[in-house]
Amino acid sequence: MHFQGSMLNPVTIQNPSPASNPVIVPRGKFRRARWTAAQRARVLTRPRARVLVAESDARSRKRLTAALQLRGYEVVQQRSGKTLLSFLGRNLARHRRPPIDVMVLDGRLPGADGVAVLAALRRIGWEVPVIMLMGAEDETLHTRAREMGAAAVVDRPVDADTVARYVADIEPPM
């Protein structure tokens, strides 16, 4: 990184990547760069896994998406069980294989809950790893999700970085 500036002028941080724009940081205020050089190199050199995030809460969906994209994953978002099933059906007709590598499902999606979506996937033979996000009080749903082959069942509230670590642990080799 190159730093330019003086005591009276703002500091310009120029990233070495030609695709990135310089970041203007007012003097006296320190901001952490979004991407470290190691993260940027990892994102550019490895093939990207596709992660589908199906979450009914917009804020949680955005946090999960940001945490996964920061780690180099390509993220597809869905907000309800119906839109998720139609998305998967369209892609199955086109590609004849799962269009995604890992799924993160909300246990209580509107339209079709996460367990119903997982059951539909298993019925048609898709063995995509699924991480279910559920409330701790849903013990029967926990049991059903495990019986249907969920790779992980995570109790809410959950941090987006924790979910990203789960995805990294179960991500299939590219």
Summary of the structure (lengths in Angstrom):
residues: 174
radius of gyration: 19.7
end to end distance: 31.5
largest distance: 66.0
contacts: 478
relative contact order: 0.13
helix: 39%
strand: 20%
